[in-house]
Amino acid sequence: MIGAAGDVGQGLVYAAVERGWSVAAAGRDADRLKRIIAAHPAGQVRPVIGSVADPAAAAALLDAGRTELGGLDAVIVSVNAPNDVRPLSDWTPDGLLGMFAGNVITHFNALTAALDVLNPQGVFLGIGGGTADFVRAGSVHISMGQAALRMMYRGMAKEQPSRIVRELQIVAMVDGESTRHKADDTWLKAEEIGRHACAIIERPAEFSGPIVVLRRQDPIGTPPAKI
């Protein structure tokens, strides 16, 4: 689980542990990972320190996770760089490149490294956002990144038809550790996202991909209705 210390990441770890799975919780902050690991049964969640900022780091991180667990049946990546809310015209080209590096290239590095170490029928699941389909004031750059991320997952799934690649696109505000103080019933709990992600990993054929959308009103753990 790459990005285990984030709001969604913690929900993913929680849901995996709930199912009795062994988890390699990956991230850059050792202290935050220790706190997350301490909240679960001893030995079930194991820390892996590293990043997916570049291809070499991503490869080392995935290899460490495989070694820690004795193999990888699934890899989930839930990472993003902080995004300033401001008009698109206020961004510089270098600023946009940095934003894309933290929100798109990180996923690319994780995905390409994971395909080298996943077990033959292993599942790769990236977590994305619903602003790929709409724009909010001050967040055009976020929509650009999310749209690029979605096309990356679509493209990789097409190029690698024998591999299981999915993106879980969250179309809702997320009720997690950092937002719980202001969340209401219209927000998706991080644990709900985690349970939905685990259902995709357990039954990928039912969640026809590569893009799986989860909205607040959708039943958790159930594939979207056929239209």
C-alpha positions, 0 to 999 in steps of 0.5 A: 500500500503506497501512500499508507499514511494519507487519509485514503491510505489509512482507510485502505490499510484498515480495510485490508487488515479487516480482511485478514490480509498482510500489508506492507504500508509504504511511505516516506514518514517513518514516524507516521507509519509507526503510528499506523502500524501500532493501531493494528494487530502485531505483525499484520502491517509492516513498514516500508520506507521509501518513495515513488518520486523517481523510477529507481526509488519506486523499483526499490520500494516495490522490491522491498515490499515484495521481500517483506511479504514474500510476494505481492498479490496486489499493489495500491497507490494513493499518493498526491502532492499538495495542490494550491487552490489558485487560478490556472493563469497564476501557475508557471510552467515549472509549477505545473510540471512540479504538480504533474510530477507529484500527482501523475508521474508518481503513479506512473513510476509506481505502476511500471515498477509494480508490473515487474514484481506483482504475482502473475494474476496480481492487481494494480489499483490506483486511487484517483479523483472525480475532478477528471470530469469537472472543474472547480474554481481555482482547481483547473490544474487538479482536473488536468492532473486527474484527467491525465491520470485516468488516461494513463490507466486506460492506456496501460490497461490497453497496452497490457491486456494480460495484466489487471490494472484499475483506477478507482476514481473517487467522486466525493469528498473524503472523510479521513483523519485530517478532515473528520472535524469538518466532514458530514454525511455526504462525504465518503469515509476513508474506510468505505473507500478501503472496503471498495478497493479491497472488493475490486482486488478480490473480484476484479472481473466483476469491476470491469475496468480500467476505470471504476467510479465510486460516488457517495451514493454507491453501495460499497463493495458492489460493482456499478450497475450495467447501463 
